[in-house]
Amino acid sequence: RDEGPPREIQEVRDNSKDGEYWESMTRIIPQRKLKLWDALGAALVEYHKVLTRRSELFSEAMALQRQNS
């Protein structure tokens, strides 16, 4: 029995609702939570600046302490 080369089966995907799906993905995280995360991110940047400045001041204080002793 000679069947010949295998036939390719091509499945056609319905992509009519792709745009709707991806649009809905832009709203998966509520706006309120995004604003909270933005505020937390900004606060962490400020906190990092404060810690960096404290570290610099601590280094200066240690250098002055060594000079005084």
mmCIF file of the N, C-alpha and C atoms, coordinates in Angstrom:
data_MODEL
# 
_entry.id   MODEL 
# 
loop_
_atom_site.group_PDB 
_atom_site.id 
_atom_site.type_symbol 
_atom_site.label_atom_id 
_atom_site.label_alt_id 
_atom_site.label_comp_id 
_atom_site.label_asym_id 
_atom_site.label_entity_id 
_atom_site.label_seq_id 
_atom_site.pdbx_PDB_ins_code 
_atom_site.Cartn_x 
_atom_site.Cartn_y 
_atom_site.Cartn_z 
_atom_site.occupancy 
_atom_site.B_iso_or_equiv 
_atom_site.pdbx_formal_charge 
_atom_site.auth_seq_id 
_atom_site.auth_comp_id 
_atom_site.auth_asym_id 
_atom_site.auth_atom_id 
_atom_site.pdbx_PDB_model_num 
ATOM 1   N N  . ARG A 1 1  ? 0.851   -1.166 0.000  1.00 0.00 ? 1  ARG A N  1 
ATOM 2   C CA . ARG A 1 1  ? 0.000   0.000  0.000  1.00 0.00 ? 1  ARG A CA 1 
ATOM 3   C C  . ARG A 1 1  ? 0.904   1.239  0.000  1.00 0.00 ? 1  ARG A C  1 
ATOM 4   N N  . ASP A 1 2  ? 0.811   2.089  -0.963 1.00 0.00 ? 2  ASP A N  1 
ATOM 5   C CA . ASP A 1 2  ? 1.657   3.272  -1.124 1.00 0.00 ? 2  ASP A CA 1 
ATOM 6   C C  . ASP A 1 2  ? 0.859   4.509  -0.747 1.00 0.00 ? 2  ASP A C  1 
ATOM 7   N N  . GLU A 1 3  ? 1.246   5.093  0.420  1.00 0.00 ? 3  GLU A N  1 
ATOM 8   C CA . GLU A 1 3  ? 0.489   6.252  0.887  1.00 0.00 ? 3  GLU A CA 1 
ATOM 9   C C  . GLU A 1 3  ? 1.087   7.566  0.393  1.00 0.00 ? 3  GLU A C  1 
ATOM 10  N N  . GLY A 1 4  ? 2.327   7.573  -0.026 1.00 0.00 ? 4  GLY A N  1 
ATOM 11  C CA . GLY A 1 4  ? 2.952   8.800  -0.485 1.00 0.00 ? 4  GLY A CA 1 
ATOM 12  C C  . GLY A 1 4  ? 3.399   9.651  0.699  1.00 0.00 ? 4  GLY A C  1 
ATOM 13  N N  . PRO A 1 5  ? 3.803   10.878 0.428  1.00 0.00 ? 5  PRO A N  1 
ATOM 14  C CA . PRO A 1 5  ? 4.282   11.754 1.512  1.00 0.00 ? 5  PRO A CA 1 
ATOM 15  C C  . PRO A 1 5  ? 3.126   12.149 2.444  1.00 0.00 ? 5  PRO A C  1 
ATOM 16  N N  . PRO A 1 6  ? 3.475   12.351 3.721  1.00 0.00 ? 6  PRO A N  1 
ATOM 17  C CA . PRO A 1 6  ? 2.414   12.734 4.669  1.00 0.00 ? 6  PRO A CA 1 
ATOM 18  C C  . PRO A 1 6  ? 1.826   14.103 4.315  1.00 0.00 ? 6  PRO A C  1 
ATOM 19  N N  . ARG A 1 7  ? 0.547   14.225 4.507  1.00 0.00 ? 7  ARG A N  1 
ATOM 20  C CA . ARG A 1 7  ? -0.124  15.501 4.237  1.00 0.00 ? 7  ARG A CA 1 
ATOM 21  C C  . ARG A 1 7  ? 0.046   16.410 5.454  1.00 0.00 ? 7  ARG A C  1 
ATOM 22  N N  . GLU A 1 8  ? 0.305   17.658 5.171  1.00 0.00 ? 8  GLU A N  1 
ATOM 23  C CA . GLU A 1 8  ? 0.423   18.620 6.262  1.00 0.00 ? 8  GLU A CA 1 
ATOM 24  C C  . GLU A 1 8  ? -0.966  19.097 6.646  1.00 0.00 ? 8  GLU A C  1 
ATOM 25  N N  . ILE A 1 9  ? -1.197  19.082 7.932  1.00 0.00 ? 9  ILE A N  1 
ATOM 26  C CA . ILE A 1 9  ? -2.473  19.569 8.426  1.00 0.00 ? 9  ILE A CA 1 
ATOM 27  C C  . ILE A 1 9  ? -2.208  20.934 9.030  1.00 0.00 ? 9  ILE A C  1 
ATOM 28  N N  . GLN A 1 10 ? -2.853  21.923 8.479  1.00 0.00 ? 10 GLN A N  1 
ATOM 29  C CA . GLN A 1 10 ? -2.635  23.275 8.960  1.00 0.00 ? 10 GLN A CA 1 
ATOM 30  C C  . GLN A 1 10 ? -3.881  23.724 9.717  1.00 0.00 ? 10 GLN A C  1 
ATOM 31  N N  . GLU A 1 11 ? -3.660  24.028 10.980 1.00 0.00 ? 11 GLU A N  1 
ATOM 32  C CA . GLU A 1 11 ? -4.764  24.462 11.814 1.00 0.00 ? 11 GLU A CA 1 
ATOM 33  C C  . GLU A 1 11 ? -4.858  25.979 11.738 1.00 0.00 ? 11 GLU A C  1 
ATOM 34  N N  . VAL A 1 12 ? -6.028  26.476 11.469 1.00 0.00 ? 12 VAL A N  1 
ATOM 35  C CA . VAL A 1 12 ? -6.232  27.917 11.392 1.00 0.00 ? 12 VAL A CA 1 
ATOM 36  C C  . VAL A 1 12 ? -6.771  28.381 12.736 1.00 0.00 ? 12 VAL A C  1 
ATOM 37  N N  . ARG A 1 13 ? -6.056  29.307 13.331 1.00 0.00 ? 13 ARG A N  1 
ATOM 38  C CA . ARG A 1 13 ? -6.418  29.823 14.646 1.00 0.00 ? 13 ARG A CA 1 
ATOM 39  C C  . ARG A 1 13 ? -7.292  31.055 14.487 1.00 0.00 ? 13 ARG A C  1 
ATOM 40  N N  . ASP A 1 14 ? -8.340  31.116 15.289 1.00 0.00 ? 14 ASP A N  1 
ATOM 41  C CA . ASP A 1 14 ? -9.225  32.283 15.278 1.00 0.00 ? 14 ASP A CA 1 
ATOM 42  C C  . ASP A 1 14 ? -8.579  33.386 16.107 1.00 0.00 ? 14 ASP A C  1 
ATOM 43  N N  . ASN A 1 15 ? -8.133  34.430 15.456 1.00 0.00 ? 15 ASN A N  1 
ATOM 44  C CA . ASN A 1 15 ? -7.457  35.510 16.176 1.00 0.00 ? 15 ASN A CA 1 
ATOM 45  C C  . ASN A 1 15 ? -8.329  36.768 16.244 1.00 0.00 ? 15 ASN A C  1 
ATOM 46  N N  . SER A 1 16 ? -9.609  36.607 16.076 1.00 0.00 ? 16 SER A N  1 
ATOM 47  C CA . SER A 1 16 ? -10.507 37.760 16.041 1.00 0.00 ? 16 SER A CA 1 
ATOM 48  C C  . SER A 1 16 ? -10.613 38.458 17.389 1.00 0.00 ? 16 SER A C  1 
ATOM 49  N N  . LYS A 1 17 ? -10.329 37.748 18.477 1.00 0.00 ? 17 LYS A N  1 
ATOM 50  C CA . LYS A 1 17 ? -10.459 38.364 19.800 1.00 0.00 ? 17 LYS A CA 1 
ATOM 51  C C  . LYS A 1 17 ? -9.106  38.653 20.451 1.00 0.00 ? 17 LYS A C  1 
ATOM 52  N N  . ASP A 1 18 ? -8.031  38.562 19.687 1.00 0.00 ? 18 ASP A N  1 
ATOM 53  C CA . ASP A 1 18 ? -6.700  38.827 20.230 1.00 0.00 ? 18 ASP A CA 1 
ATOM 54  C C  . ASP A 1 18 ? -6.574  40.252 20.753 1.00 0.00 ? 18 ASP A C  1 
ATOM 55  N N  . GLY A 1 19 ? -7.033  41.215 19.987 1.00 0.00 ? 19 GLY A N  1 
ATOM 56  C CA . GLY A 1 19 ? -6.941  42.620 20.399 1.00 0.00 ? 19 GLY A CA 1 
ATOM 57  C C  . GLY A 1 19 ? -7.673  42.855 21.709 1.00 0.00 ? 19 GLY A C  1 
ATOM 58  N N  . GLU A 1 20 ? -8.860  42.277 21.830 1.00 0.00 ? 20 GLU A N  1 
ATOM 59  C CA . GLU A 1 20 ? -9.654  42.407 23.053 1.00 0.00 ? 20 GLU A CA 1 
ATOM 60  C C  . GLU A 1 20 ? -8.919  41.783 24.245 1.00 0.00 ? 20 GLU A C  1 
ATOM 61  N N  . TYR A 1 21 ? -8.305  40.625 24.005 1.00 0.00 ? 21 TYR A N  1 
ATOM 62  C CA . TYR A 1 21 ? -7.558  39.947 25.066 1.00 0.00 ? 21 TYR A CA 1 
ATOM 63  C C  . TYR A 1 21 ? -6.399  40.808 25.555 1.00 0.00 ? 21 TYR A C  1 
ATOM 64  N N  . TRP A 1 22 ? -5.576  41.313 24.628 1.00 0.00 ? 22 TRP A N  1 
ATOM 65  C CA . TRP A 1 22 ? -4.411  42.097 25.029 1.00 0.00 ? 22 TRP A CA 1 
ATOM 66  C C  . TRP A 1 22 ? -4.820  43.418 25.657 1.00 0.00 ? 22 TRP A C  1 
ATOM 67  N N  . GLU A 1 23 ? -5.914  43.995 25.204 1.00 0.00 ? 23 GLU A N  1 
ATOM 68  C CA . GLU A 1 23 ? -6.424  45.215 25.826 1.00 0.00 ? 23 GLU A CA 1 
ATOM 69  C C  . GLU A 1 23 ? -6.816  44.942 27.278 1.00 0.00 ? 23 GLU A C  1 
ATOM 70  N N  . SER A 1 24 ? -7.436  43.798 27.520 1.00 0.00 ? 24 SER A N  1 
ATOM 71  C CA . SER A 1 24 ? -7.832  43.455 28.892 1.00 0.00 ? 24 SER A CA 1 
ATOM 72  C C  . SER A 1 24 ? -6.607  43.223 29.780 1.00 0.00 ? 24 SER A C  1 
ATOM 73  N N  . MET A 1 25 ? -5.497  42.791 29.211 1.00 0.00 ? 25 MET A N  1 
ATOM 74  C CA . MET A 1 25 ? -4.278  42.566 29.990 1.00 0.00 ? 25 MET A CA 1 
ATOM 75  C C  . MET A 1 25 ? -3.697  43.874 30.511 1.00 0.00 ? 25 MET A C  1 
ATOM 76  N N  . THR A 1 26 ? -4.003  44.995 29.857 1.00 0.00 ? 26 THR A N  1 
ATOM 77  C CA . THR A 1 26 ? -3.485  46.281 30.333 1.00 0.00 ? 26 THR A CA 1 
ATOM 78  C C  . THR A 1 26 ? -4.192  46.720 31.600 1.00 0.00 ? 26 THR A C  1 
ATOM 79  N N  . ARG A 1 27 ? -5.305  46.077 31.920 1.00 0.00 ? 27 ARG A N  1 
ATOM 80  C CA . ARG A 1 27 ? -6.066  46.449 33.111 1.00 0.00 ? 27 ARG A CA 1 
ATOM 81  C C  . ARG A 1 27 ? -6.076  45.334 34.153 1.00 0.00 ? 27 ARG A C  1 
ATOM 82  N N  . ILE A 1 28 ? -5.111  44.414 34.073 1.00 0.00 ? 28 ILE A N  1 
ATOM 83  C CA . ILE A 1 28 ? -5.113  43.263 34.987 1.00 0.00 ? 28 ILE A CA 1 
ATOM 84  C C  . ILE A 1 28 ? -4.752  43.689 36.411 1.00 0.00 ? 28 ILE A C  1 
ATOM 85  N N  . ILE A 1 29 ? -3.912  44.724 36.545 1.00 0.00 ? 29 ILE A N  1 
ATOM 86  C CA . ILE A 1 29 ? -3.565  45.263 37.865 1.00 0.00 ? 29 ILE A CA 1 
ATOM 87  C C  . ILE A 1 29 ? -4.378  46.535 38.044 1.00 0.00 ? 29 ILE A C  1 
ATOM 88  N N  . PRO A 1 30 ? -5.168  46.615 39.101 1.00 0.00 ? 30 PRO A N  1 
ATOM 89  C CA . PRO A 1 30 ? -6.020  47.791 39.305 1.00 0.00 ? 30 PRO A CA 1 
ATOM 90  C C  . PRO A 1 30 ? -5.203  49.082 39.397 1.00 0.00 ? 30 PRO A C  1 
ATOM 91  N N  . GLN A 1 31 ? -5.783  50.168 38.893 1.00 0.00 ? 31 GLN A N  1 
ATOM 92  C CA . GLN A 1 31 ? -5.118  51.471 38.883 1.00 0.00 ? 31 GLN A CA 1 
ATOM 93  C C  . GLN A 1 31 ? -4.709  51.908 40.285 1.00 0.00 ? 31 GLN A C  1 
ATOM 94  N N  . ARG A 1 32 ? -5.549  51.606 41.269 1.00 0.00 ? 32 ARG A N  1 
ATOM 95  C CA . ARG A 1 32 ? -5.251  51.977 42.657 1.00 0.00 ? 32 ARG A CA 1 
ATOM 96  C C  . ARG A 1 32 ? -3.950  51.323 43.136 1.00 0.00 ? 32 ARG A C  1 
ATOM 97  N N  . LYS A 1 33 ? -3.777  50.056 42.772 1.00 0.00 ? 33 LYS A N  1 
ATOM 98  C CA . LYS A 1 33 ? -2.566  49.337 43.183 1.00 0.00 ? 33 LYS A CA 1 
ATOM 99  C C  . LYS A 1 33 ? -1.343  49.881 42.448 1.00 0.00 ? 33 LYS A C  1 
ATOM 100 N N  . LEU A 1 34 ? -1.493  50.234 41.182 1.00 0.00 ? 34 LEU A N  1 
ATOM 101 C CA . LEU A 1 34 ? -0.373  50.814 40.432 1.00 0.00 ? 34 LEU A CA 1 
ATOM 102 C C  . LEU A 1 34 ? 0.062   52.135 41.057 1.00 0.00 ? 34 LEU A C  1 
ATOM 103 N N  . LYS A 1 35 ? -0.911  52.955 41.470 1.00 0.00 ? 35 LYS A N  1 
ATOM 104 C CA . LYS A 1 35 ? -0.568  54.227 42.118 1.00 0.00 ? 35 LYS A CA 1 
ATOM 105 C C  . LYS A 1 35 ? 0.160   53.976 43.432 1.00 0.00 ? 35 LYS A C  1 
ATOM 106 N N  . LEU A 1 36 ? -0.280  52.980 44.176 1.00 0.00 ? 36 LEU A N  1 
ATOM 107 C CA . LEU A 1 36 ? 0.383   52.632 45.435 1.00 0.00 ? 36 LEU A CA 1 
ATOM 108 C C  . LEU A 1 36 ? 1.824   52.213 45.181 1.00 0.00 ? 36 LEU A C  1 
ATOM 109 N N  . TRP A 1 37 ? 2.030   51.363 44.177 1.00 0.00 ? 37 TRP A N  1 
ATOM 110 C CA . TRP A 1 37 ? 3.388   50.910 43.854 1.00 0.00 ? 37 TRP A CA 1 
ATOM 111 C C  . TRP A 1 37 ? 4.261   52.073 43.401 1.00 0.00 ? 37 TRP A C  1 
ATOM 112 N N  . ASP A 1 38 ? 3.699   52.996 42.626 1.00 0.00 ? 38 ASP A N  1 
ATOM 113 C CA . ASP A 1 38 ? 4.462   54.173 42.201 1.00 0.00 ? 38 ASP A CA 1 
ATOM 114 C C  . ASP A 1 38 ? 4.880   55.004 43.410 1.00 0.00 ? 38 ASP A C  1 
ATOM 115 N N  . ALA A 1 39 ? 3.947   55.193 44.354 1.00 0.00 ? 39 ALA A N  1 
ATOM 116 C CA . ALA A 1 39 ? 4.254   55.967 45.556 1.00 0.00 ? 39 ALA A CA 1 
ATOM 117 C C  . ALA A 1 39 ? 5.323   55.256 46.384 1.00 0.00 ? 39 ALA A C  1 
ATOM 118 N N  . LEU A 1 40 ? 5.215   53.950 46.519 1.00 0.00 ? 40 LEU A N  1 
ATOM 119 C CA . LEU A 1 40 ? 6.223   53.191 47.276 1.00 0.00 ? 40 LEU A CA 1 
ATOM 120 C C  . LEU A 1 40 ? 7.586   53.272 46.600 1.00 0.00 ? 40 LEU A C  1 
ATOM 121 N N  . GLY A 1 41 ? 7.590   53.197 45.278 1.00 0.00 ? 41 GLY A N  1 
ATOM 122 C CA . GLY A 1 41 ? 8.853   53.308 44.538 1.00 0.00 ? 41 GLY A CA 1 
ATOM 123 C C  . GLY A 1 41 ? 9.508   54.657 44.764 1.00 0.00 ? 41 GLY A C  1 
ATOM 124 N N  . ALA A 1 42 ? 8.715   55.728 44.711 1.00 0.00 ? 42 ALA A N  1 
ATOM 125 C CA . ALA A 1 42 ? 9.251   57.075 44.941 1.00 0.00 ? 42 ALA A CA 1 
ATOM 126 C C  . ALA A 1 42 ? 9.769   57.198 46.374 1.00 0.00 ? 42 ALA A C  1 
ATOM 127 N N  . ALA A 1 43 ? 9.046   56.639 47.339 1.00 0.00 ? 43 ALA A N  1 
ATOM 128 C CA . ALA A 1 43 ? 9.477   56.698 48.742 1.00 0.00 ? 43 ALA A CA 1 
ATOM 129 C C  . ALA A 1 43 ? 10.776  55.930 48.937 1.00 0.00 ? 43 ALA A C  1 
ATOM 130 N N  . LEU A 1 44 ? 10.921  54.795 48.265 1.00 0.00 ? 44 LEU A N  1 
ATOM 131 C CA . LEU A 1 44 ? 12.161  54.021 48.393 1.00 0.00 ? 44 LEU A CA 1 
ATOM 132 C C  . LEU A 1 44 ? 13.352  54.771 47.806 1.00 0.00 ? 44 LEU A C  1 
ATOM 133 N N  . VAL A 1 45 ? 13.132  55.504 46.720 1.00 0.00 ? 45 VAL A N  1 
ATOM 134 C CA . VAL A 1 45 ? 14.213  56.306 46.141 1.00 0.00 ? 45 VAL A CA 1 
ATOM 135 C C  . VAL A 1 45 ? 14.656  57.372 47.141 1.00 0.00 ? 45 VAL A C  1 
ATOM 136 N N  . GLU A 1 46 ? 13.690  58.032 47.771 1.00 0.00 ? 46 GLU A N  1 
ATOM 137 C CA . GLU A 1 46 ? 14.019  59.051 48.770 1.00 0.00 ? 46 GLU A CA 1 
ATOM 138 C C  . GLU A 1 46 ? 14.730  58.425 49.974 1.00 0.00 ? 46 GLU A C  1 
ATOM 139 N N  . TYR A 1 47 ? 14.263  57.276 50.408 1.00 0.00 ? 47 TYR A N  1 
ATOM 140 C CA . TYR A 1 47 ? 14.881  56.579 51.544 1.00 0.00 ? 47 TYR A CA 1 
ATOM 141 C C  . TYR A 1 47 ? 16.325  56.206 51.215 1.00 0.00 ? 47 TYR A C  1 
ATOM 142 N N  . HIS A 1 48 ? 16.546  55.775 49.986 1.00 0.00 ? 48 HIS A N  1 
ATOM 143 C CA . HIS A 1 48 ? 17.905  55.435 49.555 1.00 0.00 ? 48 HIS A CA 1 
ATOM 144 C C  . HIS A 1 48 ? 18.802  56.663 49.615 1.00 0.00 ? 48 HIS A C  1 
ATOM 145 N N  . LYS A 1 49 ? 18.275  57.825 49.207 1.00 0.00 ? 49 LYS A N  1 
ATOM 146 C CA . LYS A 1 49 ? 19.057  59.063 49.276 1.00 0.00 ? 49 LYS A CA 1 
ATOM 147 C C  . LYS A 1 49 ? 19.424  59.385 50.723 1.00 0.00 ? 49 LYS A C  1 
ATOM 148 N N  . VAL A 1 50 ? 18.459  59.222 51.619 1.00 0.00 ? 50 VAL A N  1 
ATOM 149 C CA . VAL A 1 50 ? 18.714  59.490 53.039 1.00 0.00 ? 50 VAL A CA 1 
ATOM 150 C C  . VAL A 1 50 ? 19.787  58.547 53.576 1.00 0.00 ? 50 VAL A C  1 
ATOM 151 N N  . LEU A 1 51 ? 19.672  57.273 53.262 1.00 0.00 ? 51 LEU A N  1 
ATOM 152 C CA . LEU A 1 51 ? 20.662  56.304 53.748 1.00 0.00 ? 51 LEU A CA 1 
ATOM 153 C C  . LEU A 1 51 ? 22.052  56.582 53.177 1.00 0.00 ? 51 LEU A C  1 
ATOM 154 N N  . THR A 1 52 ? 22.094  56.960 51.910 1.00 0.00 ? 52 THR A N  1 
ATOM 155 C CA . THR A 1 52 ? 23.377  57.284 51.285 1.00 0.00 ? 52 THR A CA 1 
ATOM 156 C C  . THR A 1 52 ? 24.016  58.484 51.981 1.00 0.00 ? 52 THR A C  1 
ATOM 157 N N  . ARG A 1 53 ? 23.211  59.510 52.261 1.00 0.00 ? 53 ARG A N  1 
ATOM 158 C CA . ARG A 1 53 ? 23.727  60.697 52.942 1.00 0.00 ? 53 ARG A CA 1 
ATOM 159 C C  . ARG A 1 53 ? 24.199  60.361 54.359 1.00 0.00 ? 53 ARG A C  1 
ATOM 160 N N  . ARG A 1 54 ? 23.435  59.522 55.055 1.00 0.00 ? 54 ARG A N  1 
ATOM 161 C CA . ARG A 1 54 ? 23.838  59.104 56.407 1.00 0.00 ? 54 ARG A CA 1 
ATOM 162 C C  . ARG A 1 54 ? 25.164  58.360 56.365 1.00 0.00 ? 54 ARG A C  1 
ATOM 163 N N  . SER A 1 55 ? 25.335  57.527 55.364 1.00 0.00 ? 55 SER A N  1 
ATOM 164 C CA . SER A 1 55 ? 26.582  56.784 55.224 1.00 0.00 ? 55 SER A CA 1 
ATOM 165 C C  . SER A 1 55 ? 27.756  57.742 55.008 1.00 0.00 ? 55 SER A C  1 
ATOM 166 N N  . GLU A 1 56 ? 27.532  58.756 54.166 1.00 0.00 ? 56 GLU A N  1 
ATOM 167 C CA . GLU A 1 56 ? 28.591  59.750 53.928 1.00 0.00 ? 56 GLU A CA 1 
ATOM 168 C C  . GLU A 1 56 ? 28.933  60.501 55.214 1.00 0.00 ? 56 GLU A C  1 
ATOM 169 N N  . LEU A 1 57 ? 27.904  60.916 55.947 1.00 0.00 ? 57 LEU A N  1 
ATOM 170 C CA . LEU A 1 57 ? 28.128  61.641 57.203 1.00 0.00 ? 57 LEU A CA 1 
ATOM 171 C C  . LEU A 1 57 ? 28.834  60.763 58.237 1.00 0.00 ? 57 LEU A C  1 
ATOM 172 N N  . PHE A 1 58 ? 28.457  59.484 58.252 1.00 0.00 ? 58 PHE A N  1 
ATOM 173 C CA . PHE A 1 58 ? 29.103  58.558 59.184 1.00 0.00 ? 58 PHE A CA 1 
ATOM 174 C C  . PHE A 1 58 ? 30.593  58.432 58.858 1.00 0.00 ? 58 PHE A C  1 
ATOM 175 N N  . SER A 1 59 ? 30.900  58.333 57.577 1.00 0.00 ? 59 SER A N  1 
ATOM 176 C CA . SER A 1 59 ? 32.309  58.238 57.165 1.00 0.00 ? 59 SER A CA 1 
ATOM 177 C C  . SER A 1 59 ? 33.071  59.492 57.564 1.00 0.00 ? 59 SER A C  1 
ATOM 178 N N  . GLU A 1 60 ? 32.439  60.653 57.370 1.00 0.00 ? 60 GLU A N  1 
ATOM 179 C CA . GLU A 1 60 ? 33.084  61.906 57.769 1.00 0.00 ? 60 GLU A CA 1 
ATOM 180 C C  . GLU A 1 60 ? 33.301  61.954 59.283 1.00 0.00 ? 60 GLU A C  1 
ATOM 181 N N  . ALA A 1 61 ? 32.306  61.520 60.035 1.00 0.00 ? 61 ALA A N  1 
ATOM 182 C CA . ALA A 1 61 ? 32.411  61.520 61.499 1.00 0.00 ? 61 ALA A CA 1 
ATOM 183 C C  . ALA A 1 61 ? 33.527  60.591 61.952 1.00 0.00 ? 61 ALA A C  1 
ATOM 184 N N  . MET A 1 62 ? 33.654  59.439 61.328 1.00 0.00 ? 62 MET A N  1 
ATOM 185 C CA . MET A 1 62 ? 34.715  58.498 61.695 1.00 0.00 ? 62 MET A CA 1 
ATOM 186 C C  . MET A 1 62 ? 36.086  59.091 61.380 1.00 0.00 ? 62 MET A C  1 
ATOM 187 N N  . ALA A 1 63 ? 36.206  59.783 60.258 1.00 0.00 ? 63 ALA A N  1 
ATOM 188 C CA . ALA A 1 63 ? 37.474  60.414 59.892 1.00 0.00 ? 63 ALA A CA 1 
ATOM 189 C C  . ALA A 1 63 ? 37.835  61.502 60.890 1.00 0.00 ? 63 ALA A C  1 
ATOM 190 N N  . LEU A 1 64 ? 36.851  62.300 61.303 1.00 0.00 ? 64 LEU A N  1 
ATOM 191 C CA . LEU A 1 64 ? 37.105  63.334 62.300 1.00 0.00 ? 64 LEU A CA 1 
ATOM 192 C C  . LEU A 1 64 ? 37.490  62.731 63.641 1.00 0.00 ? 64 LEU A C  1 
ATOM 193 N N  . GLN A 1 65 ? 36.838  61.610 63.986 1.00 0.00 ? 65 GLN A N  1 
ATOM 194 C CA . GLN A 1 65 ? 37.155  60.946 65.240 1.00 0.00 ? 65 GLN A CA 1 
ATOM 195 C C  . GLN A 1 65 ? 38.595  60.455 65.230 1.00 0.00 ? 65 GLN A C  1 
ATOM 196 N N  . ARG A 1 66 ? 39.030  59.906 64.098 1.00 0.00 ? 66 ARG A N  1 
ATOM 197 C CA . ARG A 1 66 ? 40.435  59.440 63.996 1.00 0.00 ? 66 ARG A CA 1 
ATOM 198 C C  . ARG A 1 66 ? 41.388  60.614 64.102 1.00 0.00 ? 66 ARG A C  1 
ATOM 199 N N  . GLN A 1 67 ? 41.033  61.737 63.502 1.00 0.00 ? 67 GLN A N  1 
ATOM 200 C CA . GLN A 1 67 ? 41.918  62.924 63.577 1.00 0.00 ? 67 GLN A CA 1 
ATOM 201 C C  . GLN A 1 67 ? 42.019  63.430 65.031 1.00 0.00 ? 67 GLN A C  1 
ATOM 202 N N  . ASN A 1 68 ? 40.919  63.370 65.740 1.00 0.00 ? 68 ASN A N  1 
ATOM 203 C CA . ASN A 1 68 ? 40.901  63.895 67.108 1.00 0.00 ? 68 ASN A CA 1 
ATOM 204 C C  . ASN A 1 68 ? 41.610  62.978 68.095 1.00 0.00 ? 68 ASN A C  1 
ATOM 205 N N  . SER A 1 69 ? 41.746  61.729 67.772 1.00 0.00 ? 69 SER A N  1 
ATOM 206 C CA . SER A 1 69 ? 42.352  60.815 68.745 1.00 0.00 ? 69 SER A CA 1 
ATOM 207 C C  . SER A 1 69 ? 43.840  60.643 68.559 1.00 0.00 ? 69 SER A C  1 
# 
